[in-house]
Amino acid sequence: MNAYIEIESLRSLIRHRNDDRYGECLRMLKRNLDIYFSFSKSEALSDPAIQSWIIGLTSGAIAKKPSWDCAYPDTENELTLDCINNIDQLCAVYLLDDEEPQRMSKAILVSCCGSELDTLSKLYVTAEDQEFEYETTAASIGNWRNLGAYTTPCTDILISDRYILSRKSLLGKNLYSIINTLVQKTSNLSINIVIMVERNAIDANIDLENVSETIKDNVGDIVGVEPKVTFALCSKQPKKVLFHDRLILTNYRAITSGDSFNYFNEQGKVATGGFGITISSLAKRCDYVQERVIETYCKQLQKELSSAIIQGDRKSNFLNFS
């Protein structure tokens, strides 16, 4: 995951070094994030405080080599995905000099001067314990609304679950509730929602157009703008099936489950067989995997589209439907 940092924001971060969160956030920058400075190395080294901070960043057992003088999206513009249009930028964190980071903070993680630690802490799944991963169960969650404690703003939601559309009566307590919860921290943006299912496992009573309209109405009421909704109806082939572990992917989170996300029955009672759910931050770095976590997921899911039937708006920043 990338972190784009402007110089006044870095000065502000350094000034908050006595904050209890500072040490862990600094370790996160060093171990987990690829750092892109908007300013030159000579400008940084002319400031003693920044020079000292850079020395700490670039030395030790896990030395970080930042990039300098980096251009990144024009953050003065409204987020239209014309200025930010690739996964690396959409799933990055931005520490900016602006006093008000405009509307981008309602779709991706952006801080203004003074709020750097608040923004970086959101990359942790549990900010209090500063953990990148949280494991729980359906019984502990109680209902999908409680997932909101672990969510972040997002431009995209991708749900890969062979059986999420297997029973019409479960849509309200599961699929609709999951989506409504995931969009709670986003506003004034048309979110791209992709739902990947096994086409032979869809309840015959389900009309995909009606499901799409319900999602658009629900999300539009919460966010202020209707989302783009796409269904990928995948085939089940020998030795090539949709992810065995069910997956929900957003800009900063991956949620996996060994069972379908149809955790709750029509009355809202737990109906799953007891499999756990894992909520992971995409800032978590796997030492044995060279590519980013989100790239690994997207590459695998992209392969599933080769034999899929695509219905809906065909809009995603994670997948290509062309």
TIZA-807831 format. One line per 2 residues: number of its first residue (from 1); their letters; for each residue x, y, z of C-alpha. Coordinates in nm, 3 decimals, always signed. Layout:
! residues N
NUM = A = X Y Z ~ ...
! end
This chain:
! residues 322
1 = MN = +0.000 +0.000 +0.000 ~ +0.122 +0.350 -0.084
3 = AY = +0.143 +0.654 +0.142 ~ +0.162 +0.994 -0.029
5 = IE = +0.304 +1.260 +0.204 ~ +0.341 +1.637 +0.170
7 = IE = +0.603 +1.827 +0.368 ~ +0.383 +2.027 +0.607
9 = SL = +0.191 +1.712 +0.689 ~ +0.519 +1.536 +0.769
11 = RS = +0.621 +1.823 +0.998 ~ +0.283 +1.793 +1.170
13 = LI = +0.329 +1.417 +1.212 ~ +0.672 +1.470 +1.370
15 = RH = +0.529 +1.731 +1.610 ~ +0.289 +1.466 +1.740
17 = RN = +0.566 +1.222 +1.834 ~ +0.451 +1.223 +2.199
19 = DD = +0.111 +1.084 +2.102 ~ +0.066 +0.725 +2.221
21 = RY = -0.016 +0.618 +1.864 ~ +0.295 +0.768 +1.709
23 = GE = +0.535 +0.476 +1.761 ~ +0.310 +0.214 +1.603
25 = CL = +0.213 +0.443 +1.315 ~ +0.581 +0.511 +1.249
27 = RM = +0.649 +0.137 +1.243 ~ +0.359 +0.095 +1.002
29 = LK = +0.507 +0.354 +0.766 ~ +0.842 +0.182 +0.781
31 = RN = +0.732 -0.182 +0.755 ~ +0.404 -0.181 +0.569
33 = LD = +0.372 +0.120 +0.340 ~ +0.558 +0.238 +0.032
35 = IY = +0.628 +0.606 +0.088 ~ +0.604 +0.874 -0.180
37 = FS = +0.706 +1.228 -0.086 ~ +0.579 +1.520 -0.295
39 = FS = +0.892 +1.721 -0.211 ~ +1.259 +1.685 -0.296
41 = KS = +1.524 +1.513 -0.089 ~ +1.724 +1.837 -0.068
43 = EA = +1.421 +2.019 +0.074 ~ +1.379 +1.748 +0.336
45 = LS = +1.744 +1.751 +0.439 ~ +1.737 +2.128 +0.486
47 = DP = +1.502 +2.080 +0.783 ~ +1.684 +1.923 +1.084
49 = AI = +1.369 +1.762 +1.226 ~ +1.278 +1.602 +0.894
51 = QS = +1.640 +1.503 +0.830 ~ +1.651 +1.318 +1.163
53 = WI = +1.316 +1.151 +1.086 ~ +1.437 +1.040 +0.741
55 = IG = +1.753 +0.890 +0.891 ~ +1.538 +0.681 +1.124
57 = LT = +1.317 +0.576 +0.835 ~ +1.603 +0.468 +0.611
59 = SG = +1.817 +0.286 +0.869 ~ +1.787 -0.023 +1.084
61 = AI = +1.693 -0.384 +1.015 ~ +1.394 -0.281 +0.804
63 = AK = +1.524 +0.020 +0.613 ~ +1.270 +0.205 +0.402
65 = KP = +1.373 +0.370 +0.076 ~ +1.119 +0.645 +0.001
67 = SW = +1.054 +0.801 -0.339 ~ +1.103 +1.176 -0.383
69 = DC = +0.940 +1.449 -0.592 ~ +0.646 +1.224 -0.671
71 = AY = +0.344 +1.346 -0.860 ~ +0.010 +1.207 -0.753
73 = PD = -0.354 +1.290 -0.823 ~ -0.472 +1.649 -0.807
75 = TE = -0.631 +1.644 -0.465 ~ -0.794 +1.983 -0.514
77 = NE = -1.047 +1.832 -0.753 ~ -1.363 +1.653 -0.658
79 = LT = -1.302 +1.278 -0.662 ~ -1.442 +1.165 -0.995
81 = LD = -1.206 +0.874 -1.058 ~ -1.073 +1.073 -1.354
83 = CI = -0.792 +1.202 -1.134 ~ -0.751 +0.882 -0.929
85 = NN = -0.805 +0.581 -1.148 ~ -0.582 +0.290 -1.053
87 = ID = -0.572 +0.048 -0.763 ~ -0.247 +0.178 -0.615
89 = QL = -0.386 +0.531 -0.584 ~ -0.739 +0.430 -0.483
91 = CA = -0.607 +0.208 -0.204 ~ -0.345 +0.456 -0.080
93 = VY = -0.338 +0.685 +0.221 ~ -0.279 +1.058 +0.169
95 = LL = -0.119 +1.293 +0.426 ~ -0.178 +1.637 +0.277
97 = DD = -0.093 +1.996 +0.365 ~ -0.447 +2.116 +0.293
99 = EE = -0.649 +2.236 +0.590 ~ -0.952 +2.072 +0.433
101 = PQ = -0.888 +1.768 +0.213 ~ -1.204 +1.837 +0.013
103 = RM = -1.447 +1.555 -0.059 ~ -1.180 +1.288 -0.105
105 = SK = -1.189 +1.204 +0.267 ~ -1.541 +1.069 +0.213
107 = AI = -1.414 +0.806 -0.031 ~ -1.049 +0.731 +0.052
109 = LV = -0.820 +0.788 +0.351 ~ -0.697 +1.148 +0.342
111 = SC = -0.570 +1.363 +0.628 ~ -0.509 +1.733 +0.666
113 = CG = -0.239 +1.885 +0.888 ~ -0.291 +1.772 +1.244
115 = SE = -0.495 +1.459 +1.174 ~ -0.221 +1.234 +1.034
117 = LD = -0.230 +0.986 +1.323 ~ -0.610 +0.968 +1.308
119 = TL = -0.591 +0.874 +0.940 ~ -0.304 +0.628 +0.969
121 = SK = -0.477 +0.456 +1.262 ~ -0.771 +0.374 +1.035
123 = LY = -0.547 +0.134 +0.847 ~ -0.554 -0.086 +1.157
125 = VT = -0.861 -0.308 +1.178 ~ -0.871 -0.250 +1.552
127 = AE = -0.724 +0.094 +1.619 ~ -0.722 +0.044 +1.997
129 = DQ = -0.501 -0.265 +1.975 ~ -0.329 -0.148 +1.654
131 = EF = -0.382 -0.482 +1.483 ~ -0.398 -0.546 +1.107
133 = EY = -0.625 -0.847 +1.144 ~ -0.928 -0.939 +1.352
135 = ET = -1.091 -1.282 +1.375 ~ -1.445 -1.327 +1.499
137 = TA = -1.759 -1.538 +1.448 ~ -2.116 -1.485 +1.333
139 = AS = -2.236 -1.522 +1.691 ~ -1.995 -1.252 +1.808
141 = IG = -2.097 -1.015 +1.528 ~ -2.466 -1.062 +1.603
143 = NW = -2.570 -0.886 +1.283 ~ -2.391 -0.735 +0.985
145 = RN = -2.448 -0.379 +1.109 ~ -2.182 -0.440 +1.374
147 = LG = -1.927 -0.483 +1.097 ~ -1.930 -0.103 +1.073
149 = AY = -1.678 -0.074 +1.354 ~ -1.411 -0.216 +1.121
151 = TT = -1.492 -0.042 +0.792 ~ -1.341 +0.255 +0.609
153 = PC = -1.450 +0.485 +0.324 ~ -1.448 +0.312 -0.013
155 = TD = -1.488 +0.365 -0.386 ~ -1.537 -0.005 -0.462
157 = IL = -1.693 -0.313 -0.305 ~ -1.631 -0.660 -0.446
159 = IS = -1.820 -0.956 -0.302 ~ -1.716 -1.306 -0.413
161 = DR = -1.953 -1.566 -0.269 ~ -2.092 -1.854 -0.471
163 = YI = -2.409 -1.881 -0.263 ~ -2.492 -1.525 -0.154
165 = LS = -2.790 -1.532 -0.395 ~ -2.895 -1.890 -0.317
167 = RK = -3.203 -1.791 -0.112 ~ -3.415 -1.486 -0.179
169 = SL = -3.542 -1.475 +0.179 ~ -3.187 -1.421 +0.312
171 = LG = -3.103 -1.111 +0.105 ~ -3.230 -0.858 +0.358
173 = KN = -3.040 -0.988 +0.660 ~ -2.721 -1.062 +0.467
175 = LY = -2.632 -0.917 +0.124 ~ -2.828 -0.593 +0.163
177 = SI = -2.718 -0.549 +0.523 ~ -2.352 -0.613 +0.437
179 = IN = -2.353 -0.354 +0.158 ~ -2.544 -0.097 +0.362
181 = TL = -2.285 -0.129 +0.638 ~ -1.981 -0.111 +0.408
183 = VQ = -2.094 +0.221 +0.255 ~ -2.172 +0.399 +0.581
185 = KT = -1.846 +0.599 +0.587 ~ -1.867 +0.714 +0.222
187 = SN = -2.071 +1.002 +0.087 ~ -2.149 +1.179 -0.241
189 = LS = -1.980 +0.918 -0.456 ~ -2.114 +0.652 -0.693
191 = IN = -1.958 +0.339 -0.542 ~ -1.880 +0.046 -0.772
193 = IV = -2.034 -0.274 -0.635 ~ -1.950 -0.609 -0.797
195 = IM = -2.114 -0.934 -0.683 ~ -1.957 -1.259 -0.807
197 = VE = -2.167 -1.575 -0.770 ~ -2.202 -1.922 -0.917
199 = RN = -2.476 -1.884 -1.176 ~ -2.623 -2.229 -1.112
201 = AI = -2.662 -2.149 -0.742 ~ -2.898 -1.852 -0.780
203 = DA = -3.248 -1.890 -0.635 ~ -3.494 -1.917 -0.925
205 = NI = -3.715 -1.661 -0.747 ~ -3.444 -1.394 -0.756
207 = DL = -3.466 -1.127 -1.024 ~ -3.122 -0.968 -1.060
209 = EN = -3.270 -0.641 -1.184 ~ -3.479 -0.616 -0.869
211 = VS = -3.175 -0.695 -0.652 ~ -2.977 -0.426 -0.833
213 = ET = -3.255 -0.169 -0.790 ~ -3.286 -0.249 -0.420
215 = IK = -2.911 -0.206 -0.370 ~ -2.915 +0.122 -0.563
217 = DN = -3.207 +0.256 -0.362 ~ -3.055 +0.153 -0.028
219 = VG = -2.706 +0.284 -0.101 ~ -2.838 +0.600 -0.265
221 = DI = -3.027 +0.684 +0.054 ~ -2.713 +0.635 +0.265
223 = VG = -2.443 +0.783 +0.041 ~ -2.643 +1.042 -0.152
225 = VE = -2.558 +0.895 -0.493 ~ -2.671 +0.566 -0.644
227 = PK = -2.395 +0.306 -0.692 ~ -2.299 +0.116 -1.003
229 = VT = -2.397 -0.251 -0.958 ~ -2.253 -0.542 -1.157
231 = FA = -2.314 -0.916 -1.133 ~ -2.055 -1.168 -1.250
233 = LC = -2.229 -1.502 -1.295 ~ -1.947 -1.755 -1.286
235 = SK = -1.944 -2.118 -1.395 ~ -1.827 -2.401 -1.178
237 = QP = -1.566 -2.604 -1.361 ~ -1.346 -2.894 -1.245
239 = KK = -1.034 -2.764 -1.072 ~ -1.148 -2.407 -1.136
241 = VL = -1.411 -2.272 -0.903 ~ -1.488 -1.940 -0.745
243 = FH = -1.276 -1.872 -0.436 ~ -1.343 -2.143 -0.177
245 = DR = -1.307 -1.884 +0.096 ~ -1.571 -1.617 +0.049
247 = LI = -1.427 -1.271 +0.003 ~ -1.536 -0.911 +0.044
249 = LT = -1.285 -0.657 -0.086 ~ -1.288 -0.279 -0.044
251 = NY = -1.016 -0.016 -0.078 ~ -0.862 -0.088 +0.262
253 = RA = -1.015 -0.415 +0.386 ~ -1.036 -0.782 +0.290
255 = IT = -1.302 -0.987 +0.469 ~ -1.287 -1.365 +0.432
257 = SG = -1.505 -1.648 +0.554 ~ -1.498 -2.025 +0.518
259 = DS = -1.877 -2.024 +0.488 ~ -2.115 -1.823 +0.272
261 = FN = -2.182 -1.472 +0.400 ~ -2.547 -1.579 +0.445
263 = YF = -2.476 -1.590 +0.819 ~ -2.826 -1.502 +0.940
265 = NE = -3.172 -1.640 +0.870 ~ -3.491 -1.446 +0.797
267 = QG = -3.536 -1.369 +1.168 ~ -3.178 -1.249 +1.205
269 = KV = -3.065 -1.556 +1.398 ~ -2.726 -1.715 +1.332
271 = AT = -2.764 -1.983 +1.065 ~ -2.404 -2.054 +0.968
273 = GG = -2.224 -2.374 +1.052 ~ -1.979 -2.197 +1.279
275 = FG = -1.701 -2.092 +1.042 ~ -1.508 -1.785 +1.149
277 = IT = -1.472 -1.453 +0.970 ~ -1.142 -1.269 +0.930
279 = IS = -1.121 -0.894 +0.872 ~ -0.781 -0.786 +0.740
281 = SL = -0.626 -0.453 +0.657 ~ -0.479 -0.430 +0.307
283 = AK = -0.187 -0.251 +0.471 ~ -0.082 -0.585 +0.615
285 = RC = +0.226 -0.697 +0.425 ~ +0.305 -1.063 +0.360
287 = DY = +0.682 -1.107 +0.366 ~ +0.668 -1.414 +0.141
289 = VQ = +0.449 -1.251 -0.127 ~ +0.612 -0.988 -0.346
291 = ER = +0.298 -0.833 -0.491 ~ +0.045 -0.635 -0.292
293 = VI = -0.238 -0.824 -0.122 ~ -0.505 -0.653 -0.328
295 = ET = -0.323 -0.738 -0.652 ~ -0.319 -1.106 -0.553
297 = YC = -0.693 -1.108 -0.492 ~ -0.779 -0.912 -0.808
299 = KQ = -0.565 -1.129 -1.035 ~ -0.736 -1.444 -0.911
301 = LQ = -1.084 -1.295 -0.945 ~ -1.006 -1.156 -1.290
303 = KE = -0.937 -1.512 -1.409 ~ -1.288 -1.613 -1.302
305 = LS = -1.438 -1.356 -1.539 ~ -1.314 -1.538 -1.849
307 = SA = -1.615 -1.770 -1.843 ~ -1.855 -1.546 -1.651
309 = II = -2.174 -1.381 -1.772 ~ -2.162 -1.013 -1.682
311 = QG = -2.483 -0.822 -1.609 ~ -2.533 -0.466 -1.493
313 = DR = -2.328 -0.149 -1.508 ~ -1.991 -0.321 -1.574
315 = KS = -1.804 -0.069 -1.361 ~ -1.514 -0.151 -1.128
317 = NF = -1.172 -0.019 -1.039 ~ -1.067 -0.368 -0.924
319 = LN = -1.174 -0.575 -1.226 ~ -1.180 -0.529 -1.604
321 = FS = -1.501 -0.629 -1.784 ~ -1.388 -0.548 -2.139
! end
